[in-house]
Every structure is written in structure tokens, then in C-alpha cells.
Amino acid sequence: MKFLKPFFLVTDIGFIVYWIVTYFQLIPKSAAFKDYDNPIIIAWNWSFFPLDILISFTGLFSLYLYKRNRESWKGYALISLVLTFCSGLQAIAYWAFIKDFDLTWWAFNLYLMIYPLFFIKLFIKENGNHKNNLSI
């Protein structure tokens, strides 16, 4: 958790700040992605809101559970990591399909795709090293 906590704080608080800034339309047009004012693109962007807020909730809740020494923090952390990867992947896929490359927006979303992979790998490895009696 020592290494994961800063990523969760930056990402989860970052999502909350992004959606507040987006809601109040504070992103300058010069910094916005292509067609940012197109109603279809606005709807596409807002379609990420539930996912991103769920990511923030599960990530921050996992930190809370960890602080309370609850083993269930791991499940919430893993959910947050997987959803974070998916959020970044969806944005990158969209921009790749429309052949739009903006370094700033790609960098943010590649971050969302890449950092979770390192931690997901650790969670899977750790889970494989323990024999759990789970029935699915």
C-alpha cells in the first residue's frame, strides 16, 4: 500500500477535480480535446462520469479500509485498479479510432491504463501465493 496510496490519491482526487472543473466548464478551449463543445462529444465525455466516480469511491474507500486494518481493502483496491485501466483504455481507443492525437489527453489516459497494470499484477501474484477457500 505504501506505493499504491499516492497513485490512488492523485487519481481519485484528480477524477473528482476533473468532473467539478468539467461541470463548471472551467477547461479553456485551448486545453480541451478536439470537438469538446460538440454535443455528441460532451455526451461521450459525460458517459465516463459514473465510471470515474466509482473509481474514486472504491480507491478512496480502500484507503479508508486499509487505515482501519480491514482485509477487505484489497478487493476495493483491485476493483478500482481494473476500472481505472478500463477508463483510460476507452478514451485511448476512442481517440485512436478517430485518429486524434493530443499529447496531453493521451498522456493522462495512458497513465490511467499503465499504472494499474503493475499493481493488478501484484494483487494477482499475492492471491496466487495464498490458498483461499473461495467458492465462486
N, C-alpha and C positions, 0 to 999 in steps of 0.2 A: 504493500500500500504506500510505502514511502515514495516510490516513483510514480505511482498511479494518481495519487491525490492531486499533485499540481496540474496534471492533464485534465482531470475531472473539473477542478475549479475553473481553469481557464476556459474549457469547452462549455461547461454547463452554464456558467455565469455569462460567458460570451454569447450563447444562444439567447438567453433572456434579454441581454442588452440589445442584440441584433433585432429581436422582434419588437422591443419597445421603440427603437430607432426607426424601424420599418413602419410601425403603426403610426408614428407621428411624422412620417415622411421626411426624416432628417438626413437621409443619404443624398449628398449632392449629385446632380445628374452626371457630372463629370466622373464620379466614382461608381456610379451604378452600372450594372451589367447591361448588355445590349437589349434594347426594346423594353427597358424597365417600366416604361409608362404604358405599354400595351396591355389592355385589359386581360387578354389571354395569358400573358406572361405574369401579370400580377396574380391571377388565379393560380397559375403553376407555382409561383413562389409561395403563396399562402397555403398551398397544399402541404408544404413541409412543416407548417406551424405545429400541428398536433404531434408529429413525429419528433420534432426538435424539443418541444416542451416535455414530452415523455422521456426523452434522453436526459434532459436536465433533471427531471424529477428522480429518475432511477439512479443517476450518477450521484446527485447530492444526497439522496436517501441512503445510498450505500455508504457514503462517508459518515453519515449520522449513525448508521448501524455499526460500522467499524469502531467508531468512537465509544459506543456502548458495549463493545466486545460481543456483538451478536454475530454468530457464524453466517447468518443469512445475508450479510453484506455482500458475500461473493456472488450470490445469484443475481442480485440487483446490479452489481458492477458488470457482470457478464452481459446481462440484458442491455445495459447502457452502451457497452462497447460494441456489441453487434449492431444495435440500432444506429449508433454513430457512424459506423462503417457504411451502413445502408444509405444513410442520409447523404454522405459525401459521394457515394457511388452513383446515386440517382442524379445528382446535379452534374457530375462529370459526364455521365452517359448522355444526358440531355445536350450539354454543350458540345460534346463530341459529335453527336448525330446532326446538329445544325451547323457544325464546323465553325464554331465561335470559340476563339481562344483569347481570354483576358487573363493575363498572368496573376493578377490579384485574386480574382474569384476562383481560378483554378488552384492556386496555392492554398487558399483556405479549405477548399473541398478535398484536395489531395491530403492535406493534414488530417481531415476527418476520416479519410479512408485508410491512411497508413498507420497512424499511431495505435489505433485499436488492435491491429493485427499482432503487434508484439505482445500485448497484454492478453489477448484471447489465447494465443499460443501458450502462455504461461498458465492460464487457468485450465486449459485442456491437459497440459502436461501434469499439473498438480493433481487434477482429478483422476488421471490415469494411474498415478502413483498411489492412490488410496483405494482400498476396496470398499465400495459402498454397497449397501444392500438396498438399492433403489429398485422399485418395480415401476415400470412405465406403462 
